[in-house]
Amino acid sequence: MPRQSEKSPGELPAPERAAAPADSGPGSAVAPRTPGERIELVLLDVGGPIYDDSWYREALLRATCELVAENGGVLLEADFQRVYDARRQSQEGSLRTAMAERFLREGDRQRLSDRAESYWFYPPSALHPDVLPALRELSERYKIAVVANQRALVVDALRRDGVASFIDYWAISELVGAAKPDPAIFQHALDRAGVSPAHAVHVGNRLDSDVRGAQRLGIRTVWVVRGEAPPDPTREQLDEPDIAVFSLADVPAAVERLQRAR
């Protein structure tokens, strides 16, 4: 049956584990969640769940090394990796901020961000092999919206790789003017779909921007532990989302599990 959706973003300015619902993210007030409501909309991150985050790492490494050199220094990849892994493990703040604070001069963060984004792209090989089968299964039951901190150009990659045909609504940070964890970008997707937070679930791989950001609106969460997720997630981190999985292939079953909890 044809699906009713807007489709075009151009209109915009370990095994599966169930966790006890978390009432709040660290340091923020969170709207009460309603675990028993029927799920109508799946919100989906891009970097990590859909594309391999190592491509962003390479762009950030190149940009950081260049700016360090322009400031008269030398950056070893091993030093970059230590900061990268520490920020992944803590899930507290952006990788760009971590690199700027550790290796660059005050005020260089925006330069780093702009340069890293100019190098950041996803070739076809960056698409995780579990993505299209998972989206095909999800699209048979739910509306799907992309909610991503990305440039608008990412839509071209998603079209090229066959992902965009499964997406009903788009909330791309460059077009929306808000970025996760700001609740505004999640609300934008909800408004486009005409769905309340209680009827949505967000799928992402970062606790700080994905899980905690969605929870502030009362959206249930599935955490995909790969890419920029912690190298060694703690029990406390695993307890933050409603469900943690280690592959997008496990997401349809995880969403169905939340659905059955009604």
N, C-alpha and C positions, 0 to 999 in steps of 0.2 A: 504494500500500500504506500503511495507517495507520502513523504514526510513534509509537514508544513514547517518551513523555517525561512530565515532571512538569507542564510548562506554566504553573503558577500561582506567581507570586512571593509570594503571600500566605502560603506555607508557611515563608518564611524569617524567623528572628528578624532633468611631462615624460612621455613614454610609459613604459610599464612597464620597470623596470630591475632585473635580478637583481644582488644584492650578495653578496660573499663573506661567509659566516657570521661574525658577530662573536663572540668568545669571552667578552667582558666589556663591561659598561657602565662609564662613568667612575666611579671611586670605589667600586665595589662588587664583591663576589665573585659569580661567576655559575656556575650549574650547567652542566656540559657538555651541549651539545645533540646530538641524534642525527638529523641531517638525513635519513637514509634511512628512517625509520619511516613507516608508513602513517598518513595523517591521518583522524581520525574526528570531531573536534570543532573548530568554528570559534568562537573567542571574539571578541566584537564590542563595541567602545566605542559610546557613544551620541552625545555631543556632538562634532561634526566629521564622523565617518563617516555618521551617520544624520541629525542635525539641524544646521542652520546655526549655527555658533558665534557669529555676530553678535548673537544674542539674549542670550547670556550677557554679551557685551561691553557691551550696553546696560544690563543690570541692574547690572553692576559699575560702570559709569560713573555711573549715577544714585546708587548707594549711596555711592560715594567722594565725589562732589560734595556730597551731603547731610552726610556726616560732617565733611568739611573745613569746610563752612559752620557746622556746629554748634560747631566748634572755633575759629570766628572768622575763617576764611580764605575764599579764593576759588580754585577750581580751573578752569583753562582746559582745554577738551577737547583742545587741541593738546598740552598737557603730559601729560595722561593718555595720549594716543595714543603719545607718544614712549616712555613707560615700558612700555606694552602691547606695542609692536612689539619693543622691546629684549628683553623677557622671552620673547616668542615666538621671537625669533631665537636666544637662548641655550639655550632648552629646559632651563633649570636652575631648578626651583622654580615654585611656583604664582603665578598672576597676582594673586590676592588678597594674598599675602605681599608681592609687589613693590609694590602700591599702598599697602598699610599702612606699609611701611618708608619709602616715598618721601614720602607726603603726610599721614600721620596720626600721632597720638601713640602712644607705646609702650603696648602693651596694647589697642590698638583693632582688632587683626586679627580677633578673634572677632566683634566688633560689625559689622565690615565683611562678614565671611562670612555672618553671619545675615541682615543686611539685603539683601545682594545675592541670597541664595537666596530671600528673600521676594518679590523682584521678578522672579525668573527663571522663565520659562515658555516653552514651545514652541507657537506657533499652528500650524495645519495647513500654512501656507505655509512654515514652517521646514524641512519635510521635503525633503531633497534628492531630485530626480526620479529619480536612478539607484538609489535604495535598494530599492524593492519588486522591480524586475526582478532585481537582484543577489541579494537574499535568496531569491527564488523559485528561482533557479538553484542557489544554494548548498544550499538545503534538500533538493534532490533527491539530494544525495550525502553530506551531512554533518549531524550534529547541530549546533545553533547555541545558544550561550549569550551572554547580555548580561553584560558585566563593565564596570560604569560607576560613576564617582564622581557619584552623583545622589541626590536625594531619592526616596522611594518613589513620589511623585506622578507621576514621569516615566512610570510604567507606564500610567497613564491616557492619556497622550498617545500612547504606542506602540500601545495598543489602538485608540484613536480613528482613528489613521492607517493601520491595517492591518498594522502591523509585528509586533505581539505574536503573531499566529497563526503566524509562522515561528520563534518562539523556544521552544526546548525547556527551557532552564534559565536561572535568573536569579541574578546576583550584584550586587545594588544596594548601594552602600556604606552607606547609611542603615540598611538591613536586616541586612547582614552584620556591621557594626561594624568594618569595615576598609576602607581606601581605597587605590587604586593610588598609588604603586608597591609597596605592601605585598604581598608574595607571598601573604599569607593570603586576599586576595579572589580571586586567580586560583585558588588551591588549592581554595577553596570551590566554584567552578564545576566544576573537575575532579572533585572528590569527588561532586558531585551527578550528574554525567554518568557516573561510573565509568570515567574515561579518564585515562591517565598523561600527564605533560607531553610525552613524546616523540611522542604521537599527537594533539597539538593545535597549532593556530596561532592567534595573537592578531592582530586587526586593529584598529588605533587610529591616532590622528593626533598623539600627543605622544610624543617620544622619552623624556622623563624618566619619565612615569608609565606609558605603554603599552609601548613597546619594551623599555626597560631593566627595567621591572618584570617583564614576562613572561620575559625572557631569564634572570633570576635563577633561575627554576625549570626552565630548559631548554626553554621553549616557543618554537617558531619564530614569526617575526613578519612581518607585512605592514604597512608604514607608509603610511597614506593622507595625502598631503601637501596638506592643506587645513585651513581653520579656524584653530585655534591652533597649527598647524605653522609653522615659520619662513617669513617672507615671502620669504627668499632662502636656501634650504638649501645648506649647504656640501657639498663632496665627502665630508668626514669624516662629516657627519650622514647623508648618503645611504648611506654604507657601514655604518651601524649595524644596520639591519634586514636580514632575508634578502632582501626585495624591497620596493621603494618604488613606489607607484602614485599617480596624481593624481585618481582617480575610483573610487567604489565599483564602478562598472561593470567595472573591470579586476580586481577582487578574485577572482572565480571562476577566471579564467585564471591569476592569480598563485598561488592555492592549488593548482590543478591542476599548475602548474609545480613547486611544492615536492613534490607527490605523485609526480610522474614522476622526481624525483631519487632515489627509493628504490633 
